[in-house]
Amino acid sequence: MKTVVVDNKLRVRIPAFKPGQVYAWELSGETVKLTPLKPIEDEVPVVKLVRRPDGSFRFPDGVKISRKDIVAAIRADRDSR
């Protein structure tokens, strides 16, 4: 039987786990069940801005983004932190 010890900051080191992995845990009686969770990866389109001669930036020709989409992307980014 292998054992683990909880430190004073309530951390447990399990050698089989890798840094950054996320697990859901369930406690039933004296048994703790850990279930690995897979991250949700949304595809985010990347658009490189074009510099104008006056030094300002704009979207490339043919790319149109509404204000509603920009606000939604900013809110989603803020909520994910």
Residue, then its C-alpha position, 0 to 999 in steps of 0.5 A: m500500500k502506498t501512502v500520501v501525507v497532507d502538508n500544512k497547506l493542505r497539499v498532497r503530492i502524488p508522484a503519478f500526477k503531472p503539474g497542471q492536471v485538473y481532477a474532480w474529487e468525490l469523498s464517500g466515507e473514507t474513500v477519495k475518488l479522483t477523476p481527471l478532467k479534460p480542458i475545454e479548448d475553444e478555437v479562437p481565430v487569430v487576426k493580425l492587425v495591419r499598421r497604417p502609414d499614420g501609425s494606427f492599426r486596422f483589420p486586414d481587408g475582408v475581415k469584419i468583426s462586430r462590436k457585439d463579438i468584440v465585447a463577448a470576446i473580452r467578457a469571455d476572456r475576463d471570466s476565464r481568469 
